[in-house]
Amino acid sequence: MPLESVTTVVARNKFSTLINRVAFGQERILLTRRERKIAAIVPIRDLERIMELDLPAPSEEDRARAMDDEVRRLSGCL
């Protein structure tokens, strides 16, 4: 699906319509000002995926602790 570009003036005038298209139609809308990309309106599902990418990677200590926990959990099942 192509990404639609909308100026901020149009977005302000059609805000409710654009929000409904994004929320219910799962569309993504690019906002522009003076022909420059400045923001996007995206479905919440997309935002959640983006935010997951921003999570810090687990430290070596955290990974070791998780492995120990998993070994303990599995050894209790045997």
MARBA-3410 file (N, C-alpha, C, O; in Angstrom, 1 decimal):
78
0.8,-1.2,0.0,0.0,0.0,0.0,0.9,1.2,0.0,1.8,1.4,0.9 ~ 0.7,2.1,-1.0,1.5,3.4,-1.0,1.3,4.3,0.2,0.2,4.3,0.7 ~ 2.3,5.0,0.6,2.2,5.9,1.7,1.6,7.2,1.2,2.2,7.9,0.4 ~ 0.5,7.6,1.8,-0.1,8.9,1.4,0.6,10.1,2.1,0.8,10.0,3.3 ~ 0.9,11.1,1.4,1.4,12.3,2.0,0.3,13.4,2.1,-0.5,13.6,1.2
0.3,14.0,3.3,-0.8,15.1,3.5,-0.1,16.2,4.2,0.8,16.1,5.0 ~ -0.4,17.4,3.7,0.2,18.6,4.3,-0.4,18.8,5.7,-1.5,18.3,6.0 ~ 0.3,19.5,6.6,-0.2,19.8,7.9,-1.5,20.6,7.9,-2.4,20.4,8.8 ~ -1.7,21.4,6.9,-2.9,22.2,6.8,-4.1,21.3,6.5,-5.1,21.4,7.1 ~ -3.9,20.4,5.5,-4.9,19.4,5.2,-5.2,18.5,6.4,-6.4,18.2,6.7
-4.1,18.1,7.0,-4.3,17.2,8.2,-5.1,17.9,9.3,-6.0,17.2,9.9 ~ -4.9,19.1,9.5,-5.6,19.9,10.5,-7.1,20.0,10.2,-8.0,19.8,11.0 ~ -7.4,20.2,8.9,-8.8,20.3,8.5,-9.5,18.9,8.4,-10.7,18.9,8.5 ~ -8.7,17.9,8.2,-9.4,16.5,8.1,-8.9,15.6,9.2,-8.8,14.4,9.0 ~ -8.5,16.1,10.3,-7.9,15.3,11.4,-8.8,14.1,11.7,-8.2,13.0,11.8
-10.0,14.2,12.0,-10.9,13.1,12.4,-10.9,12.0,11.3,-10.8,10.9,11.6 ~ -11.0,12.4,10.1,-11.1,11.5,9.0,-9.8,10.7,8.9,-9.7,9.5,8.7 ~ -8.6,11.4,9.0,-7.3,10.8,8.9,-7.1,9.8,10.1,-6.6,8.7,9.9 ~ -7.5,10.2,11.3,-7.4,9.3,12.5,-8.2,8.0,12.3,-7.7,7.0,12.6 ~ -9.4,8.2,11.8,-10.2,7.0,11.5,-9.6,6.1,10.5,-9.7,4.9,10.6
-9.1,6.7,9.4,-8.4,5.8,8.4,-7.2,5.1,9.0,-7.0,3.9,8.6 ~ -6.5,5.7,9.8,-5.3,5.0,10.4,-5.8,4.0,11.4,-5.3,2.9,11.4 ~ -6.7,4.4,12.3,-7.1,3.5,13.4,-7.9,2.3,12.9,-7.7,1.1,13.3 ~ -8.8,2.5,11.9,-9.7,1.4,11.5,-9.2,0.8,10.1,-9.5,-0.4,9.9 ~ -8.6,1.6,9.3,-8.1,1.1,8.0,-6.7,0.7,8.0,-6.2,0.2,7.0
-6.0,0.8,9.1,-4.6,0.5,9.3,-3.7,1.2,8.2,-2.7,0.6,7.8 ~ -4.1,2.4,7.8,-3.3,3.1,6.8,-2.2,3.9,7.6,-2.2,4.0,8.8 ~ -1.2,4.3,6.8,-0.1,5.1,7.4,-0.1,6.4,6.6,-0.2,6.4,5.3 ~ 0.0,7.5,7.3,-0.1,8.8,6.6,1.1,9.6,7.0,1.5,9.8,8.1 ~ 1.8,10.1,5.9,3.0,11.0,6.1,2.6,12.4,6.1,1.9,12.9,5.2
3.0,13.2,7.1,2.7,14.6,7.2,3.8,15.4,6.7,5.0,15.1,7.0 ~ 3.5,16.4,5.9,4.5,17.3,5.3,4.2,18.7,5.6,3.1,19.1,5.8 ~ 5.3,19.5,5.6,5.2,21.0,5.7,6.2,21.5,4.7,7.4,21.2,4.8 ~ 5.8,22.4,3.8,6.6,22.9,2.8,7.4,21.8,2.0,8.6,22.0,1.8 ~ 6.7,20.8,1.7,7.2,19.6,0.9,8.3,18.8,1.7,9.0,18.0,1.1
8.5,19.1,3.0,9.4,18.3,3.8,8.6,17.3,4.7,7.6,17.7,5.3 ~ 9.1,16.1,4.8,8.5,15.1,5.7,8.8,15.5,7.1,10.0,15.8,7.5 ~ 7.8,15.6,8.0,8.0,16.0,9.3,7.5,15.0,10.4,8.0,15.0,11.5 ~ 6.5,14.2,10.0,5.9,13.2,11.0,5.1,12.2,10.2,4.9,12.4,9.0 ~ 4.6,11.3,11.0,3.7,10.3,10.4,2.6,9.9,11.4,2.8,10.0,12.6
1.5,9.6,10.9,0.4,9.0,11.7,0.3,7.5,11.4,0.1,7.2,10.2 ~ 0.5,6.7,12.4,0.5,5.2,12.1,-0.4,4.5,13.1,-0.7,5.1,14.2 ~ -0.8,3.3,12.8,-1.6,2.6,13.7,-0.9,2.2,15.0,0.4,2.2,14.9 ~ -1.5,2.0,16.0,-0.9,1.8,17.3,0.0,0.5,17.3,1.0,0.5,17.9 ~ -0.5,-0.5,16.5,0.3,-1.7,16.3,1.7,-1.4,15.8,2.7,-2.0,16.2
1.8,-0.5,14.8,3.1,-0.1,14.2,3.9,0.6,15.3,5.1,0.3,15.4 ~ 3.3,1.5,16.1,4.1,2.2,17.1,4.6,1.2,18.1,5.8,1.4,18.5 ~ 3.8,0.3,18.5,4.3,-0.7,19.5,5.5,-1.5,19.0,6.4,-1.8,19.7 ~ 5.5,-1.8,17.7,6.6,-2.5,17.1,7.9,-1.6,17.1,9.0,-2.1,17.4 ~ 7.7,-0.4,16.7,8.8,0.6,16.7,9.4,0.7,18.1,10.6,0.7,18.3
8.5,0.8,19.1,9.0,1.0,20.5,9.7,-0.3,21.0,10.7,-0.2,21.8 ~ 9.3,-1.5,20.5,10.1,-2.7,20.9,11.5,-2.6,20.4,12.4,-3.1,21.0 ~ 11.7,-2.0,19.2,13.0,-1.9,18.6,13.9,-1.0,19.4,15.1,-1.1,19.4 ~ 13.3,-0.1,20.2,14.0,0.9,21.0,14.5,0.4,22.3,15.2,1.0,23.1 ~ 14.0,-0.8,22.7,14.4,-1.4,24.0,15.9,-1.7,24.0,16.4,-2.2,23.0
16.5,-1.5,25.1,18.0,-1.8,25.2,18.2,-3.3,25.1,17.4,-4.1,25.6 ~ 19.3,-3.7,24.5,19.6,-5.1,24.4,19.9,-5.6,25.8,20.5,-4.8,26.6 ~ 19.6,-6.8,26.1,19.9,-7.3,27.5,21.4,-7.4,27.7,22.1,-7.8,26.7 ~ 21.9,-7.2,28.9,23.3,-7.3,29.2,23.7,-8.7,29.2,22.9,-9.6,29.3 ~ 25.0,-9.0,29.2,25.5,-10.3,29.3,25.0,-11.0,30.7,24.7,-12.1,30.7
25.0,-10.2,31.7,24.6,-10.6,33.0,23.1,-11.0,33.0,22.7,-12.1,33.5 ~ 22.3,-10.2,32.3,20.8,-10.5,32.2,20.6,-11.8,31.4,19.8,-12.6,31.7 ~ 21.4,-12.0,30.3,21.3,-13.2,29.5,21.7,-14.4,30.3,21.0,-15.5,30.2 ~ 22.8,-14.3,31.1,23.2,-15.4,31.9,22.2,-15.8,33.0,21.9,-17.0,33.2 ~ 21.6,-14.8,33.6,20.6,-15.0,34.6,19.3,-15.7,34.0,18.8,-16.6,34.6
19.0,-15.3,32.8,17.8,-15.9,32.1,18.1,-17.3,31.7,17.2,-18.2,31.9 ~ 19.3,-17.6,31.3,19.7,-19.0,31.0,19.7,-19.9,32.3,19.2,-21.0,32.3 ~ 20.2,-19.3,33.4,20.1,-20.1,34.7,18.7,-20.3,35.1,18.4,-21.4,35.5 ~ 17.8,-19.3,34.9,16.4,-19.5,35.3,15.8,-20.6,34.4,15.0,-21.4,34.9 ~ 16.1,-20.6,33.1,15.6,-21.6,32.2,16.1,-23.0,32.6,15.3,-24.0,32.5
17.3,-23.1,32.9,17.9,-24.4,33.3,17.2,-24.9,34.5,16.8,-26.1,34.6 ~ 17.0,-24.1,35.5,16.3,-24.5,36.7,14.9,-24.9,36.4,14.4,-25.9,37.0 ~ 14.2,-24.1,35.6,12.8,-24.4,35.2,12.8,-25.8,34.5,11.9,-26.6,34.8 ~ 13.7,-26.0,33.6,13.6,-27.3,32.8,14.1,-28.5,33.7,13.5,-29.6,33.6 ~ 15.0,-28.3,34.6,15.4,-29.4,35.5,14.3,-29.8,36.4,14.3,-30.9,36.9
13.4,-28.9,36.8,12.3,-29.2,37.6,11.3,-30.0,36.8,10.4,-30.7,37.5 ~ 11.3,-30.0,35.5,10.4,-30.7,34.7,10.8,-32.1,34.4,10.0,-33.0,34.1 ~ 12.1,-32.4,34.6,12.6,-33.8,34.3,12.4,-34.8,35.3,12.8,-35.9,35.2
END
